[in-house]
């Protein structure tokens, strides 16, 4: 059983986003980005109450901008998905989870040290250049399913 409902179009979207956001961080970095997408799809809280599909997550607009910078500015996001990223996307929607992205709903590249909190959310760790953040305790139980 998959962690989230998905179609082949969703696999392509996740694959393109993983590549656009984390290609320089290798397969593990791309899996972590994909995991955040799946986590947001399952989280029914905070910034993600109204997103119930992979497409909703990837094209979510917050504060007048897309949540993922790659949708707005990323040339890589608009290239066709490659088989290597599609394979990783299938892995993440089916079963893959790993620290520090295991329960993370946010990540960003601070171009320096990871701050201990980001928009009041707790740092869970860093992988290469991305810092990962999960909800403060008791604010989003659905993020921990």
LINGI-V107187 format. One record per residue. RES is the residue in three letters. D_CENTER is the distance of its C-alpha to the mean C-alpha in Angstrom with 2 decimals. Layout:
# LINGI-V107187
{{RES D_CENTER} {RES D_CENTER}}
This chain:
# LINGI-V107187
{{UNK 20.02} {UNK 16.37} {UNK 13.76} {UNK 13.11} {UNK 15.48} {UNK 14.92} {UNK 17.21} {UNK 17.70} {UNK 16.62} {UNK 13.18} {UNK 13.15} {UNK 14.19} {UNK 11.58} {UNK 8.63} {UNK 11.04} {UNK 11.83} {UNK 8.48} {UNK 7.95} {UNK 11.54} {UNK 11.61} {UNK 9.18} {UNK 10.33} {UNK 13.45} {UNK 15.63} {UNK 14.00} {UNK 15.02} {UNK 13.88} {UNK 12.66} {UNK 10.50} {UNK 9.04} {UNK 8.65} {UNK 6.81} {UNK 4.05} {UNK 4.68} {UNK 5.21} {UNK 2.76} {UNK 3.30} {UNK 6.52} {UNK 7.08} {UNK 7.12} {UNK 9.32} {UNK 11.48} {UNK 11.87} {UNK 15.06} {UNK 15.51} {UNK 15.26} {UNK 13.33} {UNK 12.14} {UNK 15.66} {UNK 16.06} {UNK 13.00} {UNK 13.88} {UNK 12.66} {UNK 9.92} {UNK 12.01} {UNK 12.26} {UNK 8.61} {UNK 8.52} {UNK 12.00} {UNK 12.03} {UNK 14.56} {UNK 15.09} {UNK 18.23} {UNK 19.23} {UNK 16.31} {UNK 13.17} {UNK 10.11} {UNK 8.78} {UNK 11.87} {UNK 11.86} {UNK 12.85} {UNK 15.72} {UNK 16.83} {UNK 15.37} {UNK 18.09} {UNK 16.04} {UNK 13.79} {UNK 17.15} {UNK 18.51} {UNK 18.82} {UNK 16.46} {UNK 18.22} {UNK 19.07} {UNK 17.54} {UNK 13.96} {UNK 14.88} {UNK 16.08} {UNK 12.89} {UNK 11.02} {UNK 13.91} {UNK 13.70} {UNK 10.22} {UNK 11.24} {UNK 14.58} {UNK 14.48} {UNK 12.44} {UNK 11.38} {UNK 12.49} {UNK 13.15} {UNK 11.94} {UNK 8.40} {UNK 10.41} {UNK 10.29} {UNK 8.01} {UNK 6.83} {UNK 6.94} {UNK 7.38} {UNK 10.07} {UNK 12.94} {UNK 16.13} {UNK 18.53} {UNK 20.27} {UNK 20.03} {UNK 17.22} {UNK 18.70} {UNK 19.16} {UNK 17.60} {UNK 15.50} {UNK 16.57} {UNK 18.25} {UNK 15.31} {UNK 15.98} {UNK 14.93} {UNK 14.16} {UNK 14.52} {UNK 13.95} {UNK 13.35} {UNK 15.33} {UNK 14.51} {UNK 11.18} {UNK 11.73} {UNK 9.63} {UNK 10.85} {UNK 11.53} {UNK 13.94} {UNK 17.59} {UNK 19.66} {UNK 20.92} {UNK 18.87} {UNK 16.34} {UNK 17.74} {UNK 15.59} {UNK 12.49} {UNK 14.66} {UNK 15.62}}
